[in-house]
Structure formats: C-alpha cells, structure tokens
Amino acid sequence: MLRRNRDALNARFSQARRANRALDGAAFTEYLRVCVEPTVAAFVRSGGSEFDADQLVTALYDVALELVGGDLAGPGARYPVLSRMWAELLPAAVLHFEGHPRDAVAALSNAVVNLSMEPGISAQAWLDAMLDLAPAESLEQLLAFGQVVAWRQGMAHFRLSALRVLDGLSNDVVTELLGAHVPAERWPLGDEPSLQAVAHVGDFLGLGGVFDSPPEVLQADGHLFAYDNQGCWTIHADRYGATLKRYGRSLPEGDVRPAQFTVQDGEVRCATSAARYVTPFAPRSWACTDDMAVLTARHSHRITIVALCSS
C-alpha cells in the first residue's frame, strides 16, 4: 500500500521537509517500516477494502510525519514507547478505525505522550496492560479502557470518568480490567485505618515539577487547588496515585465547604475517626475535604496528602 501511494506520500514528505529541515528521511523511513507497515498489513489481512486501506495509509503517514518531525517518536526520540504502541497496539486495534483513522491514531498517540509526561507514571506499564486486555468491541470502548488503565497506573484525575466507564460495563469486562472488585472508596480502609501521609505531589520546576516557588493550597467548592506565583493547579489523589492538573493563572472562585478533615496546630484530624496525624513540619498552608487534607511546608515545593487509610 505504501508503494502504491509512493508519489503522493513522497510529495507529503517533501512538503513537511520544507517546513521542518530537521526531519530526517532515514529515521522516517525506518519508522514507516517498523511502525506503520504492521498496521497496514493487519488491515489488509482482515479483508479491508482498497479505498479504506489508502485512507488508512494517508492517515498513518501524516500523523507519523508530525511525530517524527517533532522528535516525539522514531529513533532517539523523546517518547520511545510511542514507537512500540504503533508497532504493537495499532495493528491489534486497526479494525476499529473505520471512517476516522487519523482521529483514532492521534487519540492513542496523545494518550501515550500524556502518560509519558506525567511524573511517576509508566507509559510502558500502561501499554503492557492495554496489550493484555481482551479485544475491545469498538474504538470508543478501547479509548475508555485506556482511561481506566491510566487511572490504575496513577492518573488520579481520571478517577470519576473511569468509574463512570466501569459502571457501564459487564462484570466480566470489569474483572478483565480491575479484578473482581471495583474499589468505590478513594482510599483502602481495612479494619483499623489510621491517619497517615499517603502521597506527595509537586516539586520544583527545575527538577521536573511544576512550581516556581513554594506553593500554597486552598479548597473551593469542595475541590483542592495548589498555587504559586506562576499559576494554579487542581490536586487529585486516591489509592492509585496523585497528580496535579493545570487550572490557570488565576485562583478559583468558590466558597470553602465544611469538611470532615481539619488541621489545627499542625495536627490533622478526621471527624469519623479518633486517629490523629501530627505533621513533621509546621504547615505553611493547608486545605481539607471529606476525603483528605493537603499541606505545604514553608521551604518545600512538595505537597503532603494525608488521608484515613489502612497500611
């Protein structure tokens, strides 16, 4: 299929090369061989029409140009897991691309890039889990599975959307994704939960974090935020991980809601437990919800998250 469309594809490459002189022809050719041809071959073997195959080739070629040209994929690129995803997951999923191959490939590629950029998250582990799943029934279901797996890998900001996905699946599919039990509680409680530091999130901008100066935290309408002199982020945390997501440059508008967690004189308490957590530092700022307390220290760029949790 690539050979049959050689003239049109070469014209696309020449146009991209004029816009980006750093685009390496040899690296791109290798990417086509290793990462594009397997998906095209899988589609042809499935009995796909010649017209749809040509549409698929064009879509794969254009997205590959963007990724290799942007040094995101290919030999020595920033996100090597992208090449593996193209070589292994796309051929398995190609039958779900009908009508929208570019959108499908772009969505899966963006997922890998976002996972690769998130501190403490393994895009390789996400891909391993996706390849181990039973085949999805549609592109929509595949992307939904991807979000659930990303949540399990530590992308805590996907928690609510992942739980909505699971609510719409059969017990057999849920077991395939998560095991026999879907943990509705944010934290594992067990028989004797205690108040403890369950996670840390954030770091100095120069060390791969997001904060230019030591952050402060606040609660608005039941949601937790962190901010410094450069902007504001939402705080997300549960049993699988903790993440920060950019909110904007200004602080949120909203009222502070009463919460079951409280902080006073460096001590965290929860209304549903006699347990207490004494902070190892004098908190600079703190904010609480019914699920957790978040605290910052005066000279630190990290946020400590305290919750009622079993060990």
Helices and strands as residue ranges (DSSP letters): H 6-19, H 25-31, I 32-36, H 37-45, H 50-69, H 80-93, G 94-96, H 101-117, H 123-132, H 139-152, G 156-158, H 159-167, H 171-178, E 194-201, G 205-207, E 216-220, E 223-227, E 232-238, E 241-248, E 261-264, E 267-270, E 273-278, E 283-288, E 293-297, E 303-309
